Amino acid sequence: MSARMRIAVAGAGLIGRRHAELIATSADCVLAGIADPSPAAKEFAQARNAPWHADHRALLEQEKPDGLIIASPNALHLPMALDCAEAGVPALIEKPVTDSVAAARRLCEAVKRSGVPMLVGHHRRHNSIIKAAREAIAAGKLGQLTAVAGLWLLKKPDDYFEIAWRREHGGGPLLINLIHDIDNLRFICGEIAEVQALTSNMVRGFAVEDTAGLLLRFANGALGTMTVSDATPAPWSWELTSGENAAYPKQDQPCYVFAGTRGSLSVPNMELWSYPQDPGWHVPLVREPVALSTYDPLVEQLRHFLAVIAGRERPLISVEDATATLAVVEAVSEAARTGRKVSPGADHGAGNMNKRSIATVSLSGALDEKLRAIASAGFDGVEIFENDLLSFGAGPRDIAKLCKDLNLGICAFQPFRDFEGMPEPQRARNFARAERKFDLMQELGTDLLLICSNVSPASLGGIDRAADDFRELGERAASRGLRVGYEALAWGRHVNDYRDAWEIVRRADHPAIGIILDSFHALAPGLPTRAMASIPGDKIFLVQLADAPKLELDILSWSRHFRSFPGQGDLPVGEFMAAIAATGYAGPLSLEIFNDQFRAGSAAQTALDGLRSLILLEDQLAPDWPRFAAEPLAPKAKSRGTGFIEFAVNETKASELARLLAQLGFRKSGAHRSKAVERWSQGKVELVINSETDGFAHSHYVTHGPGVCAIALDVDNAGLAMQRAEMLKARTFYQPVGPGELEIPAIHGVGGSLLYFLDQAGKNWDTDFEPVASDKGADALLAVDHIAQSMPYDEMLSWLLFYTGILDLKRLPQMEIADPRGLVQSQAIINADQSLRFVLNGSSANRTLPARFISEFFGSGVQHVAFSCRDIFATVAEMRKRGADFLDIPDNYYDDIEAKYDLAPELMAQLRANHILYDREGDGEFFQVYTHIFDERFFFEIVERRDYQGFGAANAGIRLAAQAREVRPASMPRV
């Protein structure tokens, strides 16, 4: 007797639980584990004595299942399936296969490369009714198929829509329900070649449709209709007529009718209608029931999955097949939006609008490094920058092959400069140059050349002259099957406004000539975006995106050095994109960023940030512009402060740090049940000292020395926080936990440290720690006020996007702080109630204190943690009694603030005596004091806020100078 296969499930929602229950009752397999970060999923797994993991990667590595059923949110299907392919684990992926056709095509390539079998859970193909209908048509019982009519009409109850996403774009019957029927029709009748569609939200008025009508043309010539509504009491839908799911009362009615030249078939009541002999409408029809076998299609699907794993059967619905179904659904959405016929799988609207591209100029490194980073991040396309190609050691055909291998489309070659409006002989020379570029483009395999407006002093003005030049160039491009896009540079000599560029394109009146719109060139000069709506979408050949901070600079310098990804700057990129959406534009969104930080940073990280920024922008726009709707991001979990901060140290440093914490009023409140880990508490502050000689904390200590290795954030829903982080391409973390220990969802954060998500504050202490009795004194410290992290200056924008994208944090204005040895940029980010505050510090000067920290710490990390208190003078007095000592502040500082603020002599005496710094904003007051730096790595700050919102920026330079006097000179080696 063969061993039972071990099948695991990722995602413990309704369908994931159904899969788990079927596995548990099967005689041929056992439940190998559940992967889902939610507490409810953990309870579900424990109730079935199944291993539970917050992360699917942990499940794959630890449990080593024979197969994995992926029943997670749609946006996680691709990364989970890719991980399965890499691990060699066959997968059954719930429908839809992924959240977009572009993502599904990536998975198709991965499956081909790996050879790992994967199938998709369109389980109705396993239903005996659907199989019988397919067999009847294939056997010719209907003759030549001519017409198909489908109905999906029912009434969803009002409380169904209490869940917010069901009222929003992507939550309606087209994407949630119709995909089942589309797959049924494809399986029974063959491929769908063309669709038309209308939608309405007339009944409920939600942002999402409640009714739709479809026209279908099948590849075999048959025509079809499909009427869809979830707002009408009716018996005509698969759910209500098939009896497949006992939760729905069965109605003896059809929901599909298939008609051919010899007969017709109603489904699922399976009645075959035909004439007994001579056909004609005066002859009575004969009704013949079609015999069926009865079984549960989900049970049959599981059996089939086991057979696929064993190599006995091929997938009934492969990833490639399921991609074709998804392409039809995308085509329906696009047809409804545009009112046009759409061919599934072609480059059409919504699918194209979500194609993401980036210009190679945005990244550091050689061209091949850039392309690999872009592909690894998950982009669909790339703009090849001319200088990148010219300086590379391989030819355009080699680059074309590399892009093809990386599954990257080349959406444009750019830039071609100083073309239009030139006098002879330069004009003739420009056309000759263009022909050479056309040769190169054909070798690259791209059809679009970007021409930016002329900046040459020799250029001649005149819209008609420029239009004539482009009309002639369009003829030359069209003869090769190429296109030319014209972009108005904000500093162009004669054309510096997209409206003038569009007028030139309009007058050129050539199908191979279009306009390229760049958000920076429109928004930086303050041009109105409303006029874009009048440009036909098919005349916009490319949309380029960039944000930027507001700076008092000339536009050329601003553009060349300070562009950033959407969401990292201050330009209204959302308004620009809303204007683009109104045009019906159906091409890719491409990032074009000139930024000194990006050019100095990691190409891989920059590419990842770029993709993250596009995902966030699309999610922001989707509620108002359905064409941007992909799988909606999980909403941001509400943050409630810091759960704990964990320090990685060795045994010696553990005792030194414990001594310092005791001096600050912390008490040892817990000891880990099986590890060298201690809990120290005061007020709402929880600190962990980890001196284990194995595991992540030890690795962090070996790499960085003593310091913060993890921060736990208290959130209202850890599962949502993890889902959003994964959808935004954050790197998840797991490590094996001991029996009975709590597995806390985590991602990698600044400097490789960890960011945990806790939604059951306190449960981790009860589960993993034994309480330690201690003298319970009055807690002077209240909570973690803020956490300051130091990083290289070129990483600041990256981590700003990371924090504000994943968490409910907003950025405050960036500050510039004077260090004795250079300038430090400081960026604060806070949540709504200010229970969570981070301060990101970076400096391009290598001798500043943050830069020294990065050098000593061997990377980015937490440089200091601030604690709040009610009375800083009483708090410091108690700390001094316990042996605490604080950073020495010079008398010159106190002389200055005495004159500046006219403080009372008694207060000034207290400030001086206790080395406390003071700041004031309006009526708000701020007091702060610092410990000495611990082991040249990190320090603590004690603050008292009196209606004060800032961070004492005015005192930062004083603190930095005082610390600089205490630290070892940079020229002296560390011993």
N, C-alpha and C positions, 0 to 999 in steps of 0.2 A: 504494500500500500504506500503510495507516494506521500511525502510530507505536505501538509496544508500550506498554501502560499500565505505570506505575510503582507497584508495590504494596509497602507496607512491613508489617512484623510487629512488634507490641509484645508481648513475652513470648516467651522462647526456651526454654520447657519442652518436653516431648515433643510436644504438639500444635502448638505454635508452630514447632518445627523441621520438623514434617511439612508445615505450610503453606509454610514457606520453601523446602523442597525441591520442592514442587509448582510454586511460582512459578518457581523456577530452571529447571525443565524445560519450562515452558509456552512455546509459540510466540507467545502473545498478550500476555505481560507480563514484566516484569523485577523482580528484588528491589531495591527502593529503599532498604532499610535495615532494621536491627534495633534495637529499643529495649528494653533490659533491663540493669539495673545490675550483673549478676553477671559475674565474670571469665570464666566458662565461655561466657556469651553473647557476650562480646567475641571470644573465640577462634573460636567458631562463625561469627560474621560475617566475621572476617578470613579464615577458610579459604575463604569464598565470595566474597571481594573485595567485600563489601557494607559500606556505611557502618554504624558502630556508634555508638549513643548510650545513655548511662545513663538518659536521661529521654525520654519520648515527646514532650514538648513541643518539645524540641530537635530531634527528628527531624521533627516536623511543620513547624517553622519553617525548618529548614535544607534538608531534602531535598524538601519540598513534594510529597509523593506524591499520586498520583491516588486512592488508597484505602489504608486501614489495616485490617489484620486484628488484632483485639484478642484475644490469647490469654494474658492476664495472670491473676494470682489474682482470684477472683470479686469481691472488695471493690474492686478497681481498675477494674472494667468501667465503672461509672458515671462517675467523674471523667475517664477516658480518652475515653469516648464523648461526654461533654459538651464536652471540648476539641475533639474532631473536629467536632462540630456548630458550635462557635464558629468554627473555622478553615475550615468549608465542605468538609471532607474526608469522603467516604462511608466507612462502616465496616462490616466484617463482625465481629460480636461472638460469640465462642465462648459456648456455653451453659454455665451458665444466663445469661440476659441480664444480670442483676445478682445481688447477694447477698440481695435481699429484694424483695417485691412493692412496698413503699413506694418503694424506690429505682428500681425499674423504671417506676413511674408517673411519677416525676420525669423520667426519660429520655423517656418517651412525650410529655410536654408539650414538652420541649426539641426533640424531632424535629419535632413539629408546627409549632413556632414557626420553626425554622430552615429547614425544607424540605429538609434534607440527607438523602439516602437512606441508610437503615441496615437491615441484615438480621442475623439471628441464626443461628449455626452449628449448628442441629439438622440435621446433614448427612444423617441417615437419610431425611429427606423426599425427598432426591435419589436414593435407592436405587430401582432399577426394581421391586424386590419390593414395597416400601411403596406406590409409585405404582400398581402393578397391583392390589393389594388394595383401595386406595381406589376405583379405577375400577370394580372388580367390584361393590362394594357400592353405589356411586352409580348404576350401570347397572341395579340391581334384580335382579342374578343370584341374590342370596340372599333376595329378597323383603323383608319387613319385618324389620329386625334385632331380634333378641330377646335374645341372650346373647353374652357375650364371655368367654373364659378366657385368661389369660396366665400364663406361667411364666418366672421368671428364677431358675434354680437352677444353681449351679456351685460349685466349690471353689477359693477363693483360697488360694495357697500361704502357709505360715506366715511366710516372710520378707517377704511383702507388708506385714505388720503391724509390722515393725521400725521403720517410720517412725511417730513418735509420734502425729501428728494422725489417722492412720487408726484408732487405737484410741480416739479421743475423739469427743465429740458433734459431729455434722456430717460425720464421716468414714466413715459406713456406707453400705450399699447404697441406702437411701432417697434420700439427697441426691446421692450420687455416681453411682449407676447407674439408679435408677428413673426419673429425669427423662427419660431417652431413651425408655423404654417408654411413659411417660405421654404424651409428645409424639406418639409413633407412634399410640397409641389415639385421641387427640384428632384427629389428621390423618385417620385412616381412618374413625372412627365419629362424630365430632362432639363437641360440648362435654360435659364431665363436670359434672353438676349437684350431686352429693352423694357424699361418701365416708365410709366407716367403716374403721377399721384397728386391728390389734393388732400389737405388736412383742415380740421376745424377744431376750435376749442369753445364753441358756442355754448355748450351746456353748462360747464363749470367755470369757464373764464380763467382757468389756470394758465400758466405759461406753457404747459405741455398740451398736446392734442388729446381730445377724447374721441374723435371720429376721423376716419380716413377712407378714401376710395382709391383703388389701384387699378391700372390697366397694365397687363403683362403680355409681352410677345415672347413665345418660347422659340428656341433655336430650331425646333422641328416644324415651325410655322403655325402652331396652335396659338390662339389668343385666349387671354384669361382676364377675369376680374376678381378682385378681393375687396370686400367691404368690411370695415373694422370699426367697432365702437364698444367702449366699456361703460356707456351711459344709458343703455336701453334694456329693459326687461325682455329677454328673448332666449329661446332654447338653442339657437344655431351657433354653436362653437364647439371646437374639439373637446374642451374640458367637460361640457355638459352633454355631449352626444356619444362620446366614446366609451364611457364607463371605466376609463383607465385609472382614475383617481377617485376613491370612495368618498372623498371629502365633498365632491360635487354630485348633486342628485342627477341621475341619468335620465335623459330625455330621448324618446324614440324618434329622432329627427336626423336628417343629414346635415353636414356642414360643408361638404365638397360635392360637386357634380362634375364628372368627366364625360365629355360627349365626343363621339367619333362617327365615322361614316357607316358603321355597322351596328352600333349600339351605344348605350350610355350607362354610367355606373354612379350610384349615389353612395357616399361614404360618410360616416362609418356604419350605417345600417346595411351596407353591402347588398344592394339590390341592383341586378343587372337587367336593363331594359333593352329589348330588341324585337324585331318583327320575325314571326315564325317562318315566313317565306317571302312573298313579294312585298318589299317595303313601300310605304306610302301613308300619308296622314289619315287616310280613310280606313286603314287596316288596324285592328286592335293590337296593341303592344303586349308582349309577354314579359312578365316580371319573374325573374329567377334569382333566388337567394344564393349568395356565394358562401360556401362552407368555410368555417374558420376553426382553428384551434385556439385554445384560451390559455394564456399565461401572463405573468407580470413582466412587462418589458424591462423594468429596472433590474429584476432578477436575471433576465436573459442577458442584459447588458453586462452585468457583473460576470456571468459565466463566460461571455465573449472576451471580456478583458483578461480573464485568467488564461483563456486559450491563446490570446495574442501574446501574452507574456511567455507562455510555454512554447510559442512558435508554431502552434497547430493551426492558427487562423490568421488571416490578414485583417487589419482594421476595417470594419464596415464603413466607418466614416473617418477618414484620415484628416490630419491637420490641413492639408491642401484642399480637400473636399469641403471642410468646414469654412475655410477662408472664402470659398466661392459663395457659400450661403451668406456670410457676413457682407461680402461685396454687394449682394443684391439688396440687403437691408440699408447699407450706406447709399446705394443708388436711389432707393425709395425716398430716403430723407432728402437727398439732393434734388430729386425731381419735385418733391413737394415744395421745397424752398424756392426753386427757380421757375417752376411751371413749364419746364422743358422735358423732353425725352432724355433719358439717361441710360447708357449701357453699363451694366455692372462690370466692375473691374477696370473700366477705363479711367483716365485721369480726369475725374469730375469733382465739382465743387467741394462738398464738405470733407471728403476724403483728402483732397488736395490741400484744402485750407489747413488741415492739420499736419501736412508734411513740413517737417522742421529742418531748416538748413542753417549753415553758418559759413561765413567767409574765412578762408585760411589766414587772412591778415589778422584775425582776432586772436590768434594763438602764438605762442613761442615755439621755436624749434625749426628743424628742417621740414620740408613738405611732407615726406612720408611719415614723420613723427606726428605732424598735425593731423593727417588723414586718419591714422590709426586711433588717435585720441578722439577724434570726432565720431568715428564709427563705434568705438567702445562706449562712448557716452550714450549712444542711441539715436543719433541724428539720421535722417533719411537722405539728406543731400548736402552739397557743399558748393560754395563759389570758389573757384580757383583764382587766386590773386596773381597777376602777371609776374611780379617780382619773385614770388615763391617758386614759380615754374622756371624762370630764367636762371635762378641761382642754384637750382637742384641738379644733381648729377645724372639724371635719367631723362629720357625724352617723353613727349606727350603720350605716345602709345603705351609706354610703361606705366605712366600715371593713370591712364584710362583703365589698364588691366588691374592695377592695384585698387582703384575705386570699385571696379566690378567685383573683385574678390571680397572687398569689405562691404559690399551691398550698399554703396553710396552712389546716388545719382549726382552728376555734375550739372547743377541748375544754371550756372553762368560762368563765363570767363570775363575777368575785369581787371583794371579799367583800360579803356581806350580814350586817350586824352586829346584835347585841342583839335577836334575834328571839324565842326561846322563853322561856316562863315569865314573861311580862310581865303586870301587872295591867291592868284596863281603866282609862282608854280607850286606853292605849298598845298593848294587844293588838290591838284593832280597827285601830288606825293601822298596825301592822306588816303586817297582811294587805293593807291598801290599798297600802302601800309595795311589798309583794311583787308585787302585780298590775302595778304600774308597771314593776318590774324584768322581769317576764315579757314585757311589751310590748316592752321594749328588747331582750331576748334574742331574740325572734322576728325583730326587725329585723336583729340581728347574725347570726342563723343558727346559734345555739348552743342546745343543749337542756339544759345543766347549770348550775345556780346553786349556788355554794358559800356555805354559811352556817356561820360560826364561832361557837363557844359564847359565850353571853352574858357580858359583863363589867360590865353596868350594875348599880349599887348598888340600883336599883329592882326588879331581877329576883327572882322567887320560885323557890325550889328545888322539887325533886320530879320524879322520873323520869316518873311517869305524867302529870303536868301537861305536861311537855315533849313526851311522846309524843303526847298529844292534839293539841297545837299542830301537830306535824309531820304527823299523820294528816290533819288538815283542810287543811294546806298541800299535801299530796300530792294530795288530790282536785282542788284548784285547778290544780296543775301538770299533772296527768294529762289534764285536760280540754283542755289546749293542746298535749299531746304533749311536755311538758317533764319534767325530773327535778330533784330537790334533793338535794345532798350535805351532810352534817353533819360538821363537823370540831371536835374537842376542842382548844381552845387550852390550852397548858400553864399559862396564867394565868387561865383562865376562872373566873368567880365560883362557880358551882356544879358545872360540868362541866369538868374539866381532865385527864381520863384517857380515852384512846380506848375503854377497856372500858365506861365509863359511857355514852359516846356511842353505842357499839354497842348497849347495852341499850335506850337510847331509840329507836334505829332499829328494833330487833327488836320492841319493844312497839308502835311505830307501825304496823308490819305493813302497809306500803303499797308497792306495786311502784315507785312514783315517788320513794320516799325511800330513800336509801342512805347509807353512811358514806364519809368521805374520810379517808385515813390519810396523815399527814405525818411523815417520819422525824425531823425536829427535835423536834416536840411529843411524840414517843414516847421518843426517846433522850436528849434533854437532861435531862429529869427523872429518867432512869434507870428508866423503866417496862419491865417484862419484855415481850419481843416474842412469846413462845411462844403467848400467848392469841390472837394474830391468826389462827393456823391454824384456829381454830374458826369464823371468820367465812366464810360462803359467798362465793366469788369474785364472784358476780353481784350481791352487795349492796355490794361496794366499787365506788364510782362513779369514784374517781380516787385515784391514789397520787402524792403530792408528795415530792420528795427535796431534802434539804439536809444538808450536813455543817457542822461548826464546830470551831474549836480549843477545847481545854479551858481555860476561864477561870473565875475566881472572881467571877462577876457574877450579879445577879438575872436570871432567865430572860428577862424581857421585854426588858431592855437587850441581853442576849446575842443574842436572836433578831433584834432590830431593826437591829443594827449589825455583827454578826460571823458571820452565816451564810456558808457557802462551798459550792463545788461538791463533790460526792463525790470523795474522794481528796485534798482540800486541807486537811481538818481531821482531828479525832481521834475522831469518833463512829463506832461500829460499824455503818455504813450497810449493809455486806454482810450482817450478821445480820438487820437489818430486812428487806432484800430477800429473804432466804431464807425468812423467815416469810411474806412476801407471796406468794412463788411457791407455797408450800404450800397457799394458799387456792384456787388456780385462777383468780386474778384475770386478766382478759382486756382490760384497758384500757391507756391510755398511761402512760408514766412522765414526770412533769412536774417540772421544776426550779422551785422557788420560793425565791429568795435575796434576803435583805435584807442589804446589805453596803455600807458607806460607800466602800470602794475601788472596787467595781463601779459605784456611782452616779457616781463621779468619772472613770471610765475610758472607754475606747472601747466603744461598743455592739457594734461588729462583733467586736472581740477578745473581749469578754465572752461573746457568743453562741457564738463558736467554741470558747472554753474549756468552755462548758457542754456542747456536743455532744461534745467530746473526753472529758469526764468520764463521760458516759453510755456511750460506746463502751467505755471502760476498765472501767467497772463491769459492763457486760453480759459482757465477756470474762472478767472475774474470776469471775463467777457461773456461766457456761455449763457448766463441767465437772460441777457438782453439780446444776444445774437446766437441763435441755435446752431448756426453753421460752425461755431467753435466748439460745440458740445462733443467731447469725447467721454470717457468714463469720468464722472465728476470726482474730484478729490474728496477724500474723507474730510469733514469739517474739522477745523482746529479745535482740539480739546481745550477746555478752560484750565489755565494754570492757576495754582493756588499757593505757589511758593516753593521753597526748597524742602525736599523730604529729608535728605542727608547729604553730607559731603564726605568723601572717602579719601584718606591719605595713604599712600603707599610708602612704606619705610622699611628699614631693616630693624633688627632687634635693638641695636644701640640707639638708633634715632627714635624708635618707638618710645623708649623711656624718656628721652629728652623732650619729645613732643608732648607726651603725657604730663610731664612736669610743667611745661608752658601752659597747657590747657587748664591744669589745676590752678595755676596762678591767676588765670582769667576767670575762674569761678566755675569751670566745668567739673562735673563729677563722673566717675566711671559708673555707668548704669547697666552695663551688660557685657557678657563675654560669649563669643560664638561657641556653639555646642561642640564643634569639632575642629576649629581652625584658630590660628593665632590672630584673632581679630577682636578688637574692643570697641564698645560703644560708649561715647562720652556725650553727656546731655546738659543743657541749660535752657530754660524757657522753651521755645519752639525750635531751638537749634539742636540738631543731631549730627555729631561728627563720628567718623569711623576711622580707627587706626588699624591698618592692615599690615602685619609683618610676616605674613605667610611666605614660605620659601618655594611656593609653586603657584601656578595660576596667573591670571591676567595682572593682578596688582604687583606681583613679584616681577613680571616681565616689564611692567611700567617702571618699577623702581630701578631695575638693572639698566634700562635705557635712559631714564631721566634723572635718577636720584630721588631724594625725598620730595614729595609733592602730591598734589591732588590728582588722583587717577580716575575719579568718577564723581559725578554729580547726579543725584536723584531728584527729579522734579515731581512735585505733587500735582496731579492733573485729575480732572473729573472722569476721564475715560482713557485708560492706558491703551486699550485696543484701538481706539480711533487714532490716538497719537502715533502708534506704530504703523497703522495703515497709511496715514498721511505721509509719514517719514519714508516709508518704502516706496510709495507712489512718486515721491520727489527724489528718488534714487539715493536716499541715505543708506549708508553701509550698516547693516544690522550686525549685532554681536550676540554670541552665546558661548557659554562654556559649560561643561558638565557640572551638575550640582549633585550633592550627596542625597541619600535617602531622607525624605522629609523636609529638605531645604526648599526655599521658595525660589522659583525661577522668575526673575524680574525682566520684562522686556527692555531691551537696550539697543542703542545705536552708537556708532563711533562719532565723537565730537572733536573739539579743538585739540590739535596735537596728538590725536589718537586716543585721547581719554574717552571715557564712556559717559553717555547721557542715559540714565535710567528713567522709566516712566512708572510712577506709583499712583494707583487710584484707590488704594486701601491703606492709607497712612497708618502705620503702627503694626500692621499685620506682619511685616517683615521682621520686626523685633520679636514678636510673640513666637514666630515660626523658627527663626534661626538662632536666637540668642537666649541664654540663661540670664535672668536678672541678677544684678549685683547690688547688694545692700550698701548704702552710703549715707552719710549725714546729709539730710535734705535741708540745705540752707535756703535763704531767699534768693531767687534767681534775678540777678541784675540785668542780664542780657535777655532780650525779648525774642529776636528772630534774626535770620540772615537778612541784612539790609541790601547788600549787593555783592556780586562776584566779579572781580576784574581779571580779565584774561589778556595776556600779552602774546603778540604774534608778529611775524614779519609784516611790514606795511602792505606788501603786495597780496597778503591773504585777507585783509580786512573786509573788502567787498564780498569775498566768498563767504565768510562766516556771517556777515550781516544778512546775506540772502538766505543762508542756512537757517538761522534763528527765526527771522521774520516770516519765512515761508512755512516752516513746520509748526511754530508756536504762535500764540496770540500775543505777539510782541510788536510794538511800534518803535521806530527810531526817533531819537531826539536830535537836534542839530549837532553836527560834529564840532568838536572843540580842538583847538591847537594849543598845546601846553609846552612851555619852555623848560627843557631839561638843561642842566649845566653844559651838556655836551651835544646838544642838538634839539630839534623839535620832535614832539610826540603828538600824533593824531589820536584823539580819544572819541569813541562813538558809544553813547549809551543807548540801550534798548530796554523797554519796560513793558509790563502788562497793564491792564486797565486800572487795577486797584493798587498797583505798585508793590504787590507782594513778591514779585519776581523782577529783579533788575540785573542786567549784565552790563559791564563796561568793557569794550574792546579797545585795546591800546596797541598802536603800531608805530614804528619809526623806521625811516630809511637810513638814519644815521646809526652807524654800528657801535657807537660808544655811549649811547643813552642807557638809562637804567633798564627800560624794557628790552633793549637789544642785548644788554649784558645778561639779563634773565634768560632770554632765548638761548644764548651761548652756553650759559652754565647748565640750563635745564635740557639742553640738546633738543630744542624744539619749542613749539608754542605750548601754552598751558596757563593754569591759574596762578597769577602772581600775588594776589591778595584777596582775602575774604573780609568783608565788613559786617559787623554785628551791631544791631540797634539796641538802645537802652533808653530808659525814661529820665534818668538823672546821671549825666556823665561824670559829674564831680564826685558824687557818692560812689559810683561804680568804680572809677579809677582809684579812689581812696581805698576801697576794699581790695582791689587787685594789688595795690602796692603793699598792703598788709600781708598778702600772701606771697610777696616776693617779686611781683611783676615789675618790669622796668620798661620805659617807653622812649621813643625816638626823641633826641634832644633837638629843640627848636631854638634858634638864636634870638637874643634879646632885640635885635634890630627889627625883627618881625613884629614883636609885641609893641614896640614904639610906634610902628607904622599904623597898626590897626587901632591903637588907642587914639591916635590923631584922626584917623579916617572915620571911625564910628562913634567917637566920644563916649566910650564905654565907662561905666562906673568904676572907680578905683578898686572896689572889692572884687568885682568880676575880673578886672585885669590881673589882680594878684593871684586869683585862682587859676586863670589861664596860664600865666607864667609858671607858677609852681608845679603845675601838672603837665606841662608841655602840650596843652590842648590848643588846637587851631580853631579859628572862628571865621564865619562868613555870614553875610546877610543878603537877602533878596527881598526887597519891599519890606513887609513886616515879618518875614520869615527869618529864622536864625538857625545856624548849623554849627555843631561842635564836633570835632574829630580829633582822635589821638591814635598813634600808631605804635605797634610793638617794633622791636628790632627785627631785622631780617633773619629768618630761621635758616641756618646752614646755607646762606647765600642764595636761597631759592624763593621763599615766600614769606609773607608777613600778614599780620591781622590788623584790622582797623576797628575802633569803637566809635560809634556816632550817636548823636542825639539830634533829632529833627524837631524843630518847632515851626510847623507850617512852612516847611522849606522843601522844595522839590528837586533841587540839584544835587551835585556831588562834591561841592567845595572846589570847583575848578580853579578859583582864584588862589587857592592854597597849594595846588598841585606842584607848582614850581618850587615852593619852599620845601615841601616834603621831599621832592626829588633831590634837591641840593643837600638836604640834611642826610639823606640816605647815601648820597655819593660820597660824603665825608667818612661814612662808616665802612663802606665796602672796600675790599681788597683792590688795590690798583690793578687796572687791566693788564699792565705789563708784568705783574707778579704772578708766577705760576701757582695754581691751586695745589695744596698739600693735603 
